Amino acid sequence: MKVKAYTLSTCPHCRMTKQFLTDNNVEFEYVDVDLLTGEKRTEVLREVYRLTGGYSFPVITVGDAVIVGFNRERLQQVLELT
């Protein structure tokens, strides 16, 4: 399952999400949206809006599942962690 996180570099919930994934040995890619510029930033923000209908962070995709915010229980469920 592909795991991707859309985060902000200054967001504590985003940092907790990345730490949770790392601590659970989950391979993931992430992008700090606030550090992007120009067309790349616009493109990623469009993707976040398409996925969620808003601009709340973090946004985590696990396969087809989309999780908005740091939700430990939901992440454990979707990632099938014990």
ZIQUIBEL-V898352 format. One record per backbone hydrogen bond with DSSP energy under -0.5 kcal/mol. CO is the residue of the C=O (numbers start at 1). NH is the residue of the N-H. If there is no record, write none. Layout:
co | nh
CO | NH
CO | NH
//
This chain:
co | nh
2 | 63
3 | 29
4 | 61
5 | 7
5 | 31
6 | 58
6 | 59
7 | 33
8 | 11
10 | 12
11 | 15
12 | 16
13 | 17
14 | 18
15 | 19
16 | 20
17 | 21
18 | 22
19 | 23
20 | 24
21 | 26
22 | 25
25 | 27
29 | 5
31 | 7
31 | 33
32 | 35
33 | 36
37 | 40
37 | 41
38 | 42
39 | 43
40 | 44
41 | 45
42 | 46
43 | 47
44 | 48
45 | 49
46 | 50
47 | 51
48 | 52
49 | 53
58 | 69
59 | 6
60 | 67
61 | 4
62 | 65
65 | 62
67 | 60
67 | 69
69 | 71
71 | 75
72 | 76
73 | 77
74 | 78
75 | 79
76 | 81
77 | 80
//
